């Protein structure tokens, strides 16, 4: 990253707010098992110490529950002792599902009795994971094809450009639904791949335009080396990657909501909203729609703000690409240069 980019990025408060919000979501996704889980973080049972059974599947702890703790046993539990896939026994349920918020379930449950807060927290991991992975794959494909098209030109440029135009001519959501519909079973990996393979066209066009510009610069003309074009074409790819994360989160949520994304019982914001709409007339189900919708809004907005901040910070007009002293010297030269007379009798000093 060029010197001064961070300073220009941090000069606007909204960029820092977007960056802070995205980092908070990333931390929630990373430590979701330490915040909400039906397994303890540390467990000592029958004289054996188990570290992180909330992450590691110990064979001796299969079917373990808090009722299995003896007098000499102890456990360190997460703040929320419910996992995203924990379905309580029917005999323990009180009232119809979904349940309203309570002391045991701060945000209530879904229509299967699973804790809404736990699924919301673990859904952050799903949405950010799909968004970041799809955006990374999208940028790698778009960067490679865009640089090759802009640098090599000719048939390669025509082929890449036409392929991008064909992809961009289809409505994106319909294209994603058609691609997912071809697969026998939708998975998170297939969702990432489909989003990446249908979204690389935007990145490719941006990188191709930058590669065409960089290719004609004097230092590139002297060497004609691809290694000079690629690093200088990374700026639009970086901006496209940031916007791509927000776009991929939105697309994954839409696909999951329609039943073509994350499969059941995956904790996903889109699936939570779908469960809420199944009982939309039930007041207890409204949180299943509002909370995931708010999470999607905040995540997409955060990455879009970061993308806009990076785009402004990486703008050549703010990088000193054109030194203001050039304009001053140019104005001075015009003032000192003689202006020829129309009749050709000789120059006269400029006023």
WOWOZI-V785339 format. One record per residue. SS is DSSP state (helix for helix, strand for strand, loop for the rest). PSI is psi in whole degrees, 0 to 359 (none if undefined). NEAR is the number of other C-alpha atoms within 12 Angstrom. Layout:
SS_PSI_NEAR + SS_PSI_NEAR
This chain:
loop_136_17 + loop_150_21 + loop_141_13 + loop_350_19 + helix_315_22 + helix_321_22 + helix_317_21 + helix_324_24 + helix_316_31 + helix_352_21 + loop_338_17 + loop_127_20 + helix_324_16 + helix_330_22 + helix_318_29 + helix_324_25 + helix_315_24 + helix_319_30 + helix_318_31 + helix_319_22 + helix_319_25 + helix_321_33 + helix_322_20 + helix_316_23 + helix_321_31 + helix_320_27 + helix_319_20 + helix_319_29 + helix_321_30 + helix_322_22 + loop_26_23 + helix_323_35 + helix_341_34 + helix_354_30 + helix_318_30 + strand_113_37 + loop_149_33 + loop_6_34 + loop_143_38 + loop_161_36 + loop_318_29 + strand_137_22 + strand_135_32 + strand_116_25 + strand_131_26 + loop_40_17 + loop_3_13 + strand_134_16 + strand_126_20 + strand_122_26 + strand_129_21 + loop_53_24 + loop_349_30 + loop_345_32 + loop_323_21 + loop_134_18 + loop_96_16 + loop_135_18 + helix_325_10 + helix_344_15 + helix_13_25 + loop_128_13 + loop_11_14 + loop_144_19 + loop_169_24 + helix_335_22 + helix_345_12 + helix_356_19 + loop_130_19 + loop_185_15 + loop_324_13 + loop_358_13 + loop_156_19 + strand_160_22 + strand_146_30 + strand_114_27 + loop_155_27 + loop_164_25 + loop_322_23 + strand_114_29 + loop_48_32 + loop_134_39 + loop_167_39 + loop_346_40 + loop_8_29 + loop_118_26 + loop_116_24 + loop_152_23 + loop_146_11 + helix_329_13 + helix_338_9 + helix_353_10 + loop_140_18 + loop_113_15 + loop_172_14 + loop_163_20 + loop_148_28 + loop_152_35 + loop_150_32 + loop_169_29 + loop_142_23 + loop_180_16 + loop_325_13 + loop_325_21 + loop_92_27 + loop_330_22 + loop_16_32 + loop_194_33 + strand_169_42 + loop_189_45 + loop_1_33 + loop_1_29 + loop_4_37 + loop_145_40 + strand_128_41 + helix_319_50 + helix_318_42 + helix_317_45 + helix_328_47 + helix_317_46 + helix_314_39 + helix_335_39 + helix_334_46 + helix_319_45 + helix_317_34 + helix_311_43 + helix_314_49 + helix_323_45 + helix_312_30 + helix_317_42 + helix_312_42 + helix_318_36 + helix_317_33 + helix_319_42 + helix_320_45 + helix_314_33 + helix_320_32 + helix_316_39 + helix_321_41 + helix_314_29 + helix_312_31 + helix_322_42 + helix_314_43 + helix_311_33 + helix_322_38 + helix_318_42 + helix_317_43 + helix_319_35 + helix_317_35 + helix_327_36 + helix_314_34 + helix_322_24 + loop_201_21 + helix_221_13 + helix_325_14 + helix_315_20 + helix_316_25 + helix_316_20 + helix_313_19 + helix_317_33 + helix_317_32 + helix_320_19 + helix_319_26 + helix_320_29 + helix_323_19 + helix_315_19 + helix_319_26 + helix_345_23 + helix_343_17 + loop_144_18 + loop_128_14 + helix_312_28 + helix_320_29 + helix_322_22 + helix_319_23 + helix_318_34 + helix_320_29 + helix_318_19 + helix_317_26 + helix_327_33 + helix_334_22 + helix_328_14 + loop_148_18 + loop_322_11 + loop_125_18 + loop_135_29 + loop_173_26 + helix_322_33 + helix_317_24 + helix_325_29 + helix_315_40 + helix_313_40 + helix_318_31 + helix_317_39 + helix_316_46 + helix_318_39 + helix_346_34 + helix_357_42 + helix_0_45 + helix_342_42 + helix_320_38 + helix_313_39 + helix_319_43 + helix_319_42 + helix_318_38 + helix_314_33 + helix_322_43 + helix_316_41 + helix_320_33 + helix_322_31 + helix_322_39 + helix_322_28 + helix_314_22 + helix_326_29 + helix_331_33 + loop_0_20 + loop_152_18 + helix_318_14 + helix_335_16 + helix_322_22 + helix_328_17 + helix_323_12 + helix_329_14 + loop_40_18 + loop_136_22 + helix_334_25 + helix_340_19 + helix_330_24 + helix_319_36 + helix_308_32 + helix_326_24 + helix_356_30 + loop_7_39 + helix_335_34 + helix_308_34 + helix_330_38 + helix_321_43 + helix_317_33 + helix_317_34 + helix_325_41 + helix_318_42 + helix_314_40 + helix_326_37 + helix_328_44 + helix_311_42 + helix_318_39 + helix_319_39 + helix_322_48 + helix_316_48 + helix_318_40 + helix_319_40 + helix_319_52 + helix_320_44 + helix_316_33 + helix_318_41 + helix_323_38 + helix_323_31 + helix_356_28 + loop_14_28 + loop_8_34 + loop_238_45 + loop_130_37 + loop_156_29 + loop_145_24 + loop_33_28 + loop_138_30 + loop_109_40 + loop_143_48 + helix_320_52 + helix_319_43 + helix_322_38 + helix_316_54 + helix_322_38 + helix_319_34 + helix_322_39 + helix_321_34 + helix_339_27 + helix_330_23 + loop_46_24 + loop_336_21 + loop_346_15 + loop_123_21 + helix_330_21 + helix_341_30 + helix_351_34 + helix_328_31 + helix_330_37 + helix_340_43 + helix_314_32 + helix_314_26 + helix_312_28 + helix_324_41 + helix_320_30 + helix_320_21 + helix_318_38 + helix_316_38 + helix_314_23 + helix_317_26 + helix_312_42 + helix_318_36 + helix_319_30 + helix_312_34 + helix_329_42 + helix_321_33 + helix_318_32 + helix_318_39 + helix_317_34 + helix_321_30 + helix_318_32 + helix_320_39 + helix_318_30 + helix_321_27 + helix_330_31 + loop_2_32 + loop_128_22 + helix_333_20 + helix_340_14 + helix_11_21 + loop_7_22 + loop_18_17 + loop_328_13 + loop_113_13 + loop_129_14 + helix_333_14 + helix_338_12 + helix_316_13 + helix_324_12 + helix_314_13 + helix_321_14 + helix_319_14 + helix_322_14 + helix_320_15 + helix_320_15 + helix_324_15 + helix_328_15 + helix_345_15 + loop_141_16 + loop_146_15 + strand_121_18 + strand_144_13 + loop_150_12 + loop_327_9 + loop_0_9 + loop_16_9 + loop_353_9 + loop_163_11 + strand_154_14 + strand_145_16 + loop_143_14 + loop_144_15 + loop_none_10
